[in-house]
Amino acid sequence: MAFSGVKNDRGELRILENLDELRTDLADYIAELSEAAVKERGVFAVALSGGSLIGLMGKLCEAPYNKTVDWGKWYIFWADERVVAKSHSDSNYKLAKDGLLSKVPIVPSHVHSINDSVSAEEAADEYTFVIRQLVKSRMVSVSDISDCPKFDLILLGMGPDGHVASLFPNHAVLDEKDEWVTFITDSPKPPPERITFTLPVINSASNVAIVVTGETKAEAVHLAIDNIGPDSQSVPARLVQPTKGKLVWFLDKPAASKLDSLQFSE
Ligand SMILES: O=C1O[C@H](COP(=O)(O)O)[C@@H](O)[C@H](O)[C@H]1O
């Protein structure tokens, strides 16, 4: 690892030498959280994102994780989803199914994807209802300081504009305080219609990981993590601040290249 430590109030930073190291560290981290949650609660409720994240989770499909992780106890959700058919190449569900879920023994009824045959608004409402039922049965915990669900882990990627889930810069969706899951129909990144966890839900999780690679995202990483004043407030990733949970950043060296004053151990 090139650097590991805590950076101001922005959580733990893990900067990895290369993508292979990042994939291994991420798999270890997820496997450890899964083991701890299963020991404590009997289940592991994890929300995925789309994009590059799924490929970076690939080691979980390999030994030893494919055998040692208690896959039967996993409950899968999406922190955001594109409102397209599940068979569409833009679907975050399809991405995760092809790249991860079809390769490990997850129980199909534990996979909670959105209804792809209704409007974005209906899909967000139905998804909220699904999560509510699972909170009632305690498959998903509940926050002790709000009525929000408390996922064991929410895994986020970040776009070059600093968006996380489908929370885009300067979008009204960033101000949503009442809903758990909301929708947008004007995403600046196609496809336009999406559902997304809101900031209160993301910030109620026990653990949040933001996984970012590549130089094209270095400026957004700098704005999201370093103390640089008002400019940074428009970066959605900066608004990820778990109230009681733990935030960990997984970065490769190019993504971390614009961070202030970090000493890399070569
Ligand atoms: O559109 C989306 O983009 C982000 C970032 O994707 P990446 O490919 O740049 O990592 C992703 O986290 C989100 O789930 C997705 O819907």
PDBQT file of the ligand as one rigid body, heavy atoms in Angstrom, charges set to zero:
ROOT
HETATM    1  O1  LIG A 301     -23.483   6.465 -13.613  1.00  0.00    +0.000 OA
HETATM    2  C1  LIG A 301     -22.870   5.991 -12.678  1.00  0.00    +0.000 C 
HETATM    3  O2  LIG A 301     -21.594   6.407 -12.438  1.00  0.00    +0.000 OA
HETATM    4  C2  LIG A 301     -20.937   6.210 -11.192  1.00  0.00    +0.000 C 
HETATM    5  C3  LIG A 301     -19.445   6.268 -11.455  1.00  0.00    +0.000 C 
HETATM    6  O3  LIG A 301     -19.115   5.308 -12.450  1.00  0.00    +0.000 OA
HETATM    7  P1  LIG A 301     -17.599   4.997 -12.844  1.00  0.00    +0.000 P 
HETATM    8  O4  LIG A 301     -17.692   4.059 -14.023  1.00  0.00    +0.000 OA
HETATM    9  O5  LIG A 301     -16.967   6.320 -13.209  1.00  0.00    +0.000 OA
HETATM   10  O6  LIG A 301     -16.961   4.352 -11.671  1.00  0.00    +0.000 OA
HETATM   11  C4  LIG A 301     -21.376   4.911 -10.541  1.00  0.00    +0.000 C 
HETATM   12  O7  LIG A 301     -20.825   4.797  -9.257  1.00  0.00    +0.000 OA
HETATM   13  C5  LIG A 301     -22.901   4.887 -10.489  1.00  0.00    +0.000 C 
HETATM   14  O8  LIG A 301     -23.376   3.750  -9.820  1.00  0.00    +0.000 OA
HETATM   15  C6  LIG A 301     -23.411   4.868 -11.890  1.00  0.00    +0.000 C 
HETATM   16  O9  LIG A 301     -24.817   4.786 -11.980  1.00  0.00    +0.000 OA
ENDROOT
TORSDOF 0
